């Protein structure tokens, strides 16, 4: 999880998570702004064995949620990078990996 506090009183939370079971990999992201009027936009990049497998964009006011399931491949590692902006201001990248 990544929490950022800006110069003004603002707390942004970004929680990327990867869950792997025998057959499925679930990538998920929850992000919340300081209030429901803040516009959040996340670009989410997914990787298997450090090879890009897809990019998704999620946007909303105050809070966003993303979930994507893919087939698990035995012996693989999985990574995710989340680039978030809040009202157009970039937040440091949040990552998750297995």
Backbone atoms as SQL, in Angstrom:
CREATE TABLE atoms (id INTEGER PRIMARY KEY, chain TEXT, resi INTEGER, resn TEXT, atom TEXT, x REAL, y REAL, z REAL);
INSERT INTO atoms VALUES
  (1, 'A', 1, 'UNK', 'N', 0.823, -1.198, 0.000),
  (2, 'A', 1, 'UNK', 'CA', 0.000, 0.000, 0.000),
  (3, 'A', 1, 'UNK', 'C', 0.862, 1.255, 0.000),
  (4, 'A', 2, 'UNK', 'N', 0.364, 2.273, -0.633),
  (5, 'A', 2, 'UNK', 'CA', 1.076, 3.536, -0.723),
  (6, 'A', 2, 'UNK', 'C', 0.143, 4.628, -0.261),
  (7, 'A', 3, 'UNK', 'N', 0.571, 5.427, 0.707),
  (8, 'A', 3, 'UNK', 'CA', -0.192, 6.585, 1.149),
  (9, 'A', 3, 'UNK', 'C', 0.690, 7.806, 0.981),
  (10, 'A', 4, 'UNK', 'N', 0.132, 8.839, 0.381),
  (11, 'A', 4, 'UNK', 'CA', 0.876, 10.056, 0.082),
  (12, 'A', 4, 'UNK', 'C', 0.172, 11.227, 0.741),
  (13, 'A', 5, 'UNK', 'N', 0.943, 12.096, 1.382),
  (14, 'A', 5, 'UNK', 'CA', 0.375, 13.305, 1.943),
  (15, 'A', 5, 'UNK', 'C', 1.006, 14.491, 1.239),
  (16, 'A', 6, 'UNK', 'N', 0.184, 15.319, 0.644),
  (17, 'A', 6, 'UNK', 'CA', 0.669, 16.478, -0.109),
  (18, 'A', 6, 'UNK', 'C', 0.894, 17.651, 0.847),
  (19, 'A', 7, 'UNK', 'N', 1.382, 18.776, 0.291),
  (20, 'A', 7, 'UNK', 'CA', 1.626, 19.963, 1.090),
  (21, 'A', 7, 'UNK', 'C', 0.337, 20.456, 1.748),
  (22, 'A', 8, 'UNK', 'N', -0.758, 20.377, 1.008),
  (23, 'A', 8, 'UNK', 'CA', -2.055, 20.686, 1.616),
  (24, 'A', 8, 'UNK', 'C', -2.549, 19.427, 2.322),
  (25, 'A', 9, 'UNK', 'N', -3.473, 19.560, 3.268),
  (26, 'A', 9, 'UNK', 'CA', -3.926, 18.358, 3.974),
  (27, 'A', 9, 'UNK', 'C', -4.680, 17.420, 3.026),
  (28, 'A', 10, 'UNK', 'N', -3.973, 16.444, 2.492),
  (29, 'A', 10, 'UNK', 'CA', -4.566, 15.503, 1.547),
  (30, 'A', 10, 'UNK', 'C', -3.930, 14.142, 1.771),
  (31, 'A', 11, 'UNK', 'N', -4.759, 13.133, 1.875),
  (32, 'A', 11, 'UNK', 'CA', -4.253, 11.777, 2.037),
  (33, 'A', 11, 'UNK', 'C', -4.822, 10.940, 0.906),
  (34, 'A', 12, 'UNK', 'N', -3.926, 10.399, 0.088),
  (35, 'A', 12, 'UNK', 'CA', -4.307, 9.556, -1.035),
  (36, 'A', 12, 'UNK', 'C', -3.855, 8.138, -0.706),
  (37, 'A', 13, 'UNK', 'N', -4.740, 7.171, -0.857),
  (38, 'A', 13, 'UNK', 'CA', -4.393, 5.779, -0.582),
  (39, 'A', 13, 'UNK', 'C', -4.510, 4.964, -1.859),
  (40, 'A', 14, 'UNK', 'N', -3.464, 4.176, -2.144),
  (41, 'A', 14, 'UNK', 'CA', -3.456, 3.287, -3.310),
  (42, 'A', 14, 'UNK', 'C', -3.064, 1.897, -2.811),
  (43, 'A', 15, 'UNK', 'N', -3.925, 0.905, -3.062),
  (44, 'A', 15, 'UNK', 'CA', -3.683, -0.454, -2.583),
  (45, 'A', 15, 'UNK', 'C', -3.708, -1.448, -3.744),
  (46, 'A', 16, 'UNK', 'N', -2.557, -1.713, -4.373),
  (47, 'A', 16, 'UNK', 'CA', -2.501, -2.763, -5.392),
  (48, 'A', 16, 'UNK', 'C', -2.310, -4.117, -4.712),
  (49, 'A', 17, 'UNK', 'N', -2.914, -5.161, -5.266),
  (50, 'A', 17, 'UNK', 'CA', -2.807, -6.495, -4.675),
  (51, 'A', 17, 'UNK', 'C', -2.868, -7.544, -5.784),
  (52, 'A', 18, 'UNK', 'N', -2.086, -8.608, -5.637),
  (53, 'A', 18, 'UNK', 'CA', -2.122, -9.737, -6.570),
  (54, 'A', 18, 'UNK', 'C', -2.355, -10.997, -5.754),
  (55, 'A', 19, 'UNK', 'N', -3.375, -11.759, -6.160),
  (56, 'A', 19, 'UNK', 'CA', -3.694, -13.026, -5.497),
  (57, 'A', 19, 'UNK', 'C', -3.568, -14.142, -6.534),
  (58, 'A', 20, 'UNK', 'N', -2.809, -15.193, -6.204),
  (59, 'A', 20, 'UNK', 'CA', -2.590, -16.306, -7.128),
  (60, 'A', 20, 'UNK', 'C', -3.084, -17.588, -6.480),
  (61, 'A', 21, 'UNK', 'N', -3.922, -18.338, -7.221),
  (62, 'A', 21, 'UNK', 'CA', -4.265, -19.687, -6.776),
  (63, 'A', 21, 'UNK', 'C', -3.866, -20.659, -7.888),
  (64, 'A', 22, 'UNK', 'N', -4.294, -21.894, -7.826),
  (65, 'A', 22, 'UNK', 'CA', -3.847, -22.901, -8.797),
  (66, 'A', 22, 'UNK', 'C', -4.179, -22.567, -10.250),
  (67, 'A', 23, 'UNK', 'N', -5.292, -21.881, -10.488),
  (68, 'A', 23, 'UNK', 'CA', -5.736, -21.661, -11.859),
  (69, 'A', 23, 'UNK', 'C', -5.881, -20.195, -12.250),
  (70, 'A', 24, 'UNK', 'N', -5.938, -19.283, -11.268),
  (71, 'A', 24, 'UNK', 'CA', -6.284, -17.893, -11.556),
  (72, 'A', 24, 'UNK', 'C', -5.357, -16.918, -10.837),
  (73, 'A', 25, 'UNK', 'N', -5.036, -15.847, -11.545),
  (74, 'A', 25, 'UNK', 'CA', -4.335, -14.709, -10.948),
  (75, 'A', 25, 'UNK', 'C', -5.328, -13.557, -10.924),
  (76, 'A', 26, 'UNK', 'N', -5.528, -12.961, -9.755),
  (77, 'A', 26, 'UNK', 'CA', -6.424, -11.813, -9.625),
  (78, 'A', 26, 'UNK', 'C', -5.603, -10.589, -9.264),
  (79, 'A', 27, 'UNK', 'N', -5.635, -9.608, -10.170),
  (80, 'A', 27, 'UNK', 'CA', -5.002, -8.321, -9.933),
  (81, 'A', 27, 'UNK', 'C', -6.101, -7.377, -9.437),
  (82, 'A', 28, 'UNK', 'N', -5.844, -6.623, -8.375),
  (83, 'A', 28, 'UNK', 'CA', -6.850, -5.672, -7.908),
  (84, 'A', 28, 'UNK', 'C', -6.186, -4.395, -7.406),
  (85, 'A', 29, 'UNK', 'N', -6.926, -3.305, -7.545),
  (86, 'A', 29, 'UNK', 'CA', -6.469, -1.999, -7.068),
  (87, 'A', 29, 'UNK', 'C', -7.652, -1.283, -6.441),
  (88, 'A', 30, 'UNK', 'N', -7.424, -0.731, -5.268),
  (89, 'A', 30, 'UNK', 'CA', -8.364, 0.196, -4.647),
  (90, 'A', 30, 'UNK', 'C', -7.599, 1.486, -4.400),
  (91, 'A', 31, 'UNK', 'N', -8.202, 2.603, -4.748),
  (92, 'A', 31, 'UNK', 'CA', -7.582, 3.904, -4.515),
  (93, 'A', 31, 'UNK', 'C', -8.649, 4.867, -4.031),
  (94, 'A', 32, 'UNK', 'N', -8.273, 5.700, -3.072),
  (95, 'A', 32, 'UNK', 'CA', -9.221, 6.661, -2.510),
  (96, 'A', 32, 'UNK', 'C', -8.555, 8.021, -2.390),
  (97, 'A', 33, 'UNK', 'N', -9.302, 9.038, -2.741),
  (98, 'A', 33, 'UNK', 'CA', -8.848, 10.400, -2.558),
  (99, 'A', 33, 'UNK', 'C', -9.240, 10.916, -1.188),
  (100, 'A', 34, 'UNK', 'N', -9.027, 12.192, -0.993),
  (101, 'A', 34, 'UNK', 'CA', -9.333, 12.836, 0.273),
  (102, 'A', 34, 'UNK', 'C', -10.829, 13.066, 0.444),
  (103, 'A', 35, 'UNK', 'N', -11.520, 13.237, -0.673),
  (104, 'A', 35, 'UNK', 'CA', -12.975, 13.443, -0.615),
  (105, 'A', 35, 'UNK', 'C', -13.599, 12.999, -1.933),
  (106, 'A', 36, 'UNK', 'N', -14.903, 12.941, -1.973),
  (107, 'A', 36, 'UNK', 'CA', -15.617, 12.402, -3.134),
  (108, 'A', 36, 'UNK', 'C', -15.624, 13.342, -4.341),
  (109, 'A', 37, 'UNK', 'N', -15.122, 14.567, -4.189),
  (110, 'A', 37, 'UNK', 'CA', -15.091, 15.478, -5.341),
  (111, 'A', 37, 'UNK', 'C', -13.773, 15.394, -6.109),
  (112, 'A', 38, 'UNK', 'N', -12.774, 14.690, -5.567),
  (113, 'A', 38, 'UNK', 'CA', -11.500, 14.553, -6.273),
  (114, 'A', 38, 'UNK', 'C', -11.634, 13.541, -7.409),
  (115, 'A', 39, 'UNK', 'N', -11.097, 13.898, -8.565),
  (116, 'A', 39, 'UNK', 'CA', -11.150, 13.037, -9.743),
  (117, 'A', 39, 'UNK', 'C', -9.894, 12.173, -9.790),
  (118, 'A', 40, 'UNK', 'N', -10.070, 10.867, -9.732),
  (119, 'A', 40, 'UNK', 'CA', -8.965, 9.914, -9.762),
  (120, 'A', 40, 'UNK', 'C', -8.940, 9.206, -11.103),
  (121, 'A', 41, 'UNK', 'N', -7.746, 9.067, -11.665),
  (122, 'A', 41, 'UNK', 'CA', -7.557, 8.291, -12.891),
  (123, 'A', 41, 'UNK', 'C', -6.314, 7.428, -12.718),
  (124, 'A', 42, 'UNK', 'N', -6.483, 6.118, -12.884),
  (125, 'A', 42, 'UNK', 'CA', -5.376, 5.181, -12.720),
  (126, 'A', 42, 'UNK', 'C', -5.103, 4.460, -14.024),
  (127, 'A', 43, 'UNK', 'N', -3.829, 4.381, -14.385),
  (128, 'A', 43, 'UNK', 'CA', -3.388, 3.531, -15.478),
  (129, 'A', 43, 'UNK', 'C', -2.708, 2.332, -14.828),
  (130, 'A', 44, 'UNK', 'N', -3.243, 1.146, -15.116),
  (131, 'A', 44, 'UNK', 'CA', -2.812, -0.080, -14.452),
  (132, 'A', 44, 'UNK', 'C', -2.170, -0.988, -15.483),
  (133, 'A', 45, 'UNK', 'N', -0.909, -1.351, -15.250),
  (134, 'A', 45, 'UNK', 'CA', -0.178, -2.223, -16.168),
  (135, 'A', 45, 'UNK', 'C', 0.087, -3.554, -15.486),
  (136, 'A', 46, 'UNK', 'N', -0.232, -4.634, -16.183),
  (137, 'A', 46, 'UNK', 'CA', -0.069, -5.975, -15.649),
  (138, 'A', 46, 'UNK', 'C', 1.050, -6.694, -16.399),
  (139, 'A', 47, 'UNK', 'N', 1.825, -7.500, -15.645),
  (140, 'A', 47, 'UNK', 'CA', 2.966, -8.212, -16.208),
  (141, 'A', 47, 'UNK', 'C', 2.987, -9.653, -15.695),
  (142, 'A', 48, 'UNK', 'N', 3.482, -10.560, -16.534),
  (143, 'A', 48, 'UNK', 'CA', 3.783, -11.936, -16.121),
  (144, 'A', 48, 'UNK', 'C', 5.237, -12.179, -16.487),
  (145, 'A', 49, 'UNK', 'N', 6.051, -12.583, -15.513),
  (146, 'A', 49, 'UNK', 'CA', 7.492, -12.787, -15.721),
  (147, 'A', 49, 'UNK', 'C', 8.145, -11.541, -16.327),
  (148, 'A', 50, 'UNK', 'N', 7.718, -10.379, -15.838),
  (149, 'A', 50, 'UNK', 'CA', 8.232, -9.069, -16.273),
  (150, 'A', 50, 'UNK', 'C', 7.944, -8.751, -17.736),
  (151, 'A', 51, 'UNK', 'N', 6.999, -9.457, -18.349),
  (152, 'A', 51, 'UNK', 'CA', 6.566, -9.177, -19.722),
  (153, 'A', 51, 'UNK', 'C', 5.156, -8.594, -19.664),
  (154, 'A', 52, 'UNK', 'N', 4.987, -7.428, -20.276),
  (155, 'A', 52, 'UNK', 'CA', 3.706, -6.729, -20.257),
  (156, 'A', 52, 'UNK', 'C', 2.604, -7.599, -20.859),
  (157, 'A', 53, 'UNK', 'N', 1.457, -7.674, -20.182),
  (158, 'A', 53, 'UNK', 'CA', 0.323, -8.438, -20.718),
  (159, 'A', 53, 'UNK', 'C', -0.932, -7.589, -20.910),
  (160, 'A', 54, 'UNK', 'N', -0.938, -6.357, -20.415),
  (161, 'A', 54, 'UNK', 'CA', -2.107, -5.517, -20.651),
  (162, 'A', 54, 'UNK', 'C', -2.092, -4.248, -19.834),
  (163, 'A', 55, 'UNK', 'N', -2.847, -3.259, -20.337),
  (164, 'A', 55, 'UNK', 'CA', -2.997, -1.978, -19.656),
  (165, 'A', 55, 'UNK', 'C', -4.466, -1.614, -19.614),
  (166, 'A', 56, 'UNK', 'N', -4.905, -1.131, -18.459),
  (167, 'A', 56, 'UNK', 'CA', -6.288, -0.692, -18.282),
  (168, 'A', 56, 'UNK', 'C', -6.284, 0.677, -17.625),
  (169, 'A', 57, 'UNK', 'N', -7.307, 1.473, -17.917),
  (170, 'A', 57, 'UNK', 'CA', -7.495, 2.775, -17.281),
  (171, 'A', 57, 'UNK', 'C', -8.826, 2.761, -16.547),
  (172, 'A', 58, 'UNK', 'N', -8.784, 3.220, -15.297),
  (173, 'A', 58, 'UNK', 'CA', -9.977, 3.283, -14.451),
  (174, 'A', 58, 'UNK', 'C', -10.061, 4.705, -13.919),
  (175, 'A', 59, 'UNK', 'N', -11.261, 5.262, -13.894),
  (176, 'A', 59, 'UNK', 'CA', -11.417, 6.625, -13.413),
  (177, 'A', 59, 'UNK', 'C', -12.703, 6.767, -12.620),
  (178, 'A', 60, 'UNK', 'N', -12.724, 7.781, -11.761),
  (179, 'A', 60, 'UNK', 'CA', -13.919, 8.045, -10.978),
  (180, 'A', 60, 'UNK', 'C', -13.672, 9.154, -9.978),
  (181, 'A', 61, 'UNK', 'N', -14.708, 9.512, -9.262),
  (182, 'A', 61, 'UNK', 'CA', -14.624, 10.563, -8.255),
  (183, 'A', 61, 'UNK', 'C', -14.537, 9.960, -6.860),
  (184, 'A', 62, 'UNK', 'N', -13.510, 10.348, -6.117),
  (185, 'A', 62, 'UNK', 'CA', -13.380, 9.949, -4.726),
  (186, 'A', 62, 'UNK', 'C', -12.783, 8.579, -4.480),
  (187, 'A', 63, 'UNK', 'N', -13.130, 7.593, -5.317),
  (188, 'A', 63, 'UNK', 'CA', -12.716, 6.209, -5.070),
  (189, 'A', 63, 'UNK', 'C', -12.763, 5.444, -6.388),
  (190, 'A', 64, 'UNK', 'N', -11.783, 4.567, -6.601),
  (191, 'A', 64, 'UNK', 'CA', -11.840, 3.681, -7.761),
  (192, 'A', 64, 'UNK', 'C', -11.480, 2.263, -7.340),
  (193, 'A', 65, 'UNK', 'N', -12.004, 1.305, -8.085),
  (194, 'A', 65, 'UNK', 'CA', -11.738, -0.111, -7.842),
  (195, 'A', 65, 'UNK', 'C', -11.517, -0.784, -9.193),
  (196, 'A', 66, 'UNK', 'N', -10.536, -1.690, -9.235),
  (197, 'A', 66, 'UNK', 'CA', -10.222, -2.442, -10.454),
  (198, 'A', 66, 'UNK', 'C', -9.949, -3.884, -10.061),
  (199, 'A', 67, 'UNK', 'N', -10.486, -4.821, -10.834),
  (200, 'A', 67, 'UNK', 'CA', -10.175, -6.242, -10.669),
  (201, 'A', 67, 'UNK', 'C', -10.068, -6.873, -12.046),
  (202, 'A', 68, 'UNK', 'N', -9.039, -7.697, -12.242),
  (203, 'A', 68, 'UNK', 'CA', -8.851, -8.407, -13.499),
  (204, 'A', 68, 'UNK', 'C', -8.323, -9.794, -13.181),
  (205, 'A', 69, 'UNK', 'N', -9.000, -10.826, -13.704),
  (206, 'A', 69, 'UNK', 'CA', -8.552, -12.209, -13.558),
  (207, 'A', 69, 'UNK', 'C', -7.876, -12.665, -14.846),
  (208, 'A', 70, 'UNK', 'N', -6.782, -13.409, -14.682),
  (209, 'A', 70, 'UNK', 'CA', -6.120, -14.046, -15.818),
  (210, 'A', 70, 'UNK', 'C', -5.788, -15.481, -15.420),
  (211, 'A', 71, 'UNK', 'N', -5.503, -16.290, -16.407),
  (212, 'A', 71, 'UNK', 'CA', -5.139, -17.682, -16.131),
  (213, 'A', 71, 'UNK', 'C', -3.743, -17.732, -15.507),
  (214, 'A', 72, 'UNK', 'N', -3.604, -18.546, -14.480),
  (215, 'A', 72, 'UNK', 'CA', -2.296, -18.733, -13.840),
  (216, 'A', 72, 'UNK', 'C', -1.437, -19.661, -14.693),
  (217, 'A', 73, 'UNK', 'N', -0.141, -19.369, -14.750),
  (218, 'A', 73, 'UNK', 'CA', 0.815, -20.195, -15.461),
  (219, 'A', 73, 'UNK', 'C', 1.824, -20.706, -14.427),
  (220, 'A', 74, 'UNK', 'N', 1.932, -22.012, -14.304),
  (221, 'A', 74, 'UNK', 'CA', 2.814, -22.614, -13.307),
  (222, 'A', 74, 'UNK', 'C', 4.234, -22.079, -13.427),
  (223, 'A', 75, 'UNK', 'N', 4.822, -21.698, -12.291),
  (224, 'A', 75, 'UNK', 'CA', 6.194, -21.221, -12.264),
  (225, 'A', 75, 'UNK', 'C', 6.374, -19.763, -12.624),
  (226, 'A', 76, 'UNK', 'N', 5.286, -19.049, -12.885),
  (227, 'A', 76, 'UNK', 'CA', 5.386, -17.642, -13.284),
  (228, 'A', 76, 'UNK', 'C', 5.358, -16.718, -12.075),
  (229, 'A', 77, 'UNK', 'N', 5.894, -15.507, -12.287),
  (230, 'A', 77, 'UNK', 'CA', 5.749, -14.432, -11.319),
  (231, 'A', 77, 'UNK', 'C', 4.862, -13.366, -11.944),
  (232, 'A', 78, 'UNK', 'N', 4.239, -12.554, -11.106),
  (233, 'A', 78, 'UNK', 'CA', 3.271, -11.577, -11.588),
  (234, 'A', 78, 'UNK', 'C', 3.579, -10.222, -10.961),
  (235, 'A', 79, 'UNK', 'N', 3.420, -9.170, -11.774),
  (236, 'A', 79, 'UNK', 'CA', 3.705, -7.818, -11.327),
  (237, 'A', 79, 'UNK', 'C', 2.590, -6.882, -11.793),
  (238, 'A', 80, 'UNK', 'N', 2.437, -5.767, -11.069),
  (239, 'A', 80, 'UNK', 'CA', 1.460, -4.748, -11.429),
  (240, 'A', 80, 'UNK', 'C', 2.043, -3.381, -11.079),
  (241, 'A', 81, 'UNK', 'N', 1.825, -2.400, -11.954),
  (242, 'A', 81, 'UNK', 'CA', 2.237, -1.018, -11.710),
  (243, 'A', 81, 'UNK', 'C', 1.004, -0.131, -11.847),
  (244, 'A', 82, 'UNK', 'N', 0.819, 0.775, -10.891),
  (245, 'A', 82, 'UNK', 'CA', -0.348, 1.662, -10.884),
  (246, 'A', 82, 'UNK', 'C', 0.147, 3.103, -10.896),
  (247, 'A', 83, 'UNK', 'N', -0.193, 3.827, -11.969),
  (248, 'A', 83, 'UNK', 'CA', 0.108, 5.253, -12.072),
  (249, 'A', 83, 'UNK', 'C', -1.200, 6.004, -11.873),
  (250, 'A', 84, 'UNK', 'N', -1.268, 6.787, -10.802),
  (251, 'A', 84, 'UNK', 'CA', -2.506, 7.460, -10.408),
  (252, 'A', 84, 'UNK', 'C', -2.338, 8.967, -10.484),
  (253, 'A', 85, 'UNK', 'N', -3.378, 9.644, -10.982),
  (254, 'A', 85, 'UNK', 'CA', -3.446, 11.098, -10.858),
  (255, 'A', 85, 'UNK', 'C', -4.695, 11.436, -10.063),
  (256, 'A', 86, 'UNK', 'N', -4.581, 12.499, -9.274),
  (257, 'A', 86, 'UNK', 'CA', -5.708, 13.018, -8.501),
  (258, 'A', 86, 'UNK', 'C', -5.872, 14.475, -8.891),
  (259, 'A', 87, 'UNK', 'N', -7.012, 14.775, -9.490),
  (260, 'A', 87, 'UNK', 'CA', -7.258, 16.121, -10.026),
  (261, 'A', 87, 'UNK', 'C', -6.102, 16.562, -10.924),
  (262, 'A', 88, 'UNK', 'N', -5.560, 15.619, -11.704),
  (263, 'A', 88, 'UNK', 'CA', -4.509, 15.912, -12.666),
  (264, 'A', 88, 'UNK', 'C', -3.100, 15.913, -12.106),
  (265, 'A', 89, 'UNK', 'N', -2.948, 15.714, -10.803),
  (266, 'A', 89, 'UNK', 'CA', -1.626, 15.709, -10.171),
  (267, 'A', 89, 'UNK', 'C', -1.154, 14.261, -10.018),
  (268, 'A', 90, 'UNK', 'N', 0.025, 13.961, -10.546),
  (269, 'A', 90, 'UNK', 'CA', 0.546, 12.595, -10.495),
  (270, 'A', 90, 'UNK', 'C', 0.967, 12.216, -9.077),
  (271, 'A', 91, 'UNK', 'N', 0.632, 10.996, -8.698),
  (272, 'A', 91, 'UNK', 'CA', 0.999, 10.405, -7.416),
  (273, 'A', 91, 'UNK', 'C', 2.123, 9.396, -7.709),
  (274, 'A', 92, 'UNK', 'N', 3.089, 9.219, -6.823),
  (275, 'A', 92, 'UNK', 'CA', 4.150, 8.223, -7.078),
  (276, 'A', 92, 'UNK', 'C', 3.571, 6.833, -7.384),
  (277, 'A', 93, 'UNK', 'N', 4.234, 6.129, -8.304),
  (278, 'A', 93, 'UNK', 'CA', 3.783, 4.810, -8.746),
  (279, 'A', 93, 'UNK', 'C', 3.678, 3.833, -7.570),
  (280, 'A', 94, 'UNK', 'N', 2.592, 3.059, -7.568),
  (281, 'A', 94, 'UNK', 'CA', 2.416, 1.976, -6.591),
  (282, 'A', 94, 'UNK', 'C', 2.570, 0.659, -7.336),
  (283, 'A', 95, 'UNK', 'N', 3.190, -0.330, -6.696),
  (284, 'A', 95, 'UNK', 'CA', 3.429, -1.613, -7.348),
  (285, 'A', 95, 'UNK', 'C', 3.078, -2.765, -6.426),
  (286, 'A', 96, 'UNK', 'N', 2.886, -3.920, -7.039),
  (287, 'A', 96, 'UNK', 'CA', 2.703, -5.173, -6.314),
  (288, 'A', 96, 'UNK', 'C', 3.343, -6.269, -7.138),
  (289, 'A', 97, 'UNK', 'N', 3.804, -7.321, -6.473),
  (290, 'A', 97, 'UNK', 'CA', 4.393, -8.452, -7.192),
  (291, 'A', 97, 'UNK', 'C', 4.284, -9.703, -6.345),
  (292, 'A', 98, 'UNK', 'N', 4.458, -10.861, -7.032),
  (293, 'A', 98, 'UNK', 'CA', 4.440, -12.122, -6.309),
  (294, 'A', 98, 'UNK', 'C', 5.844, -12.675, -6.248);
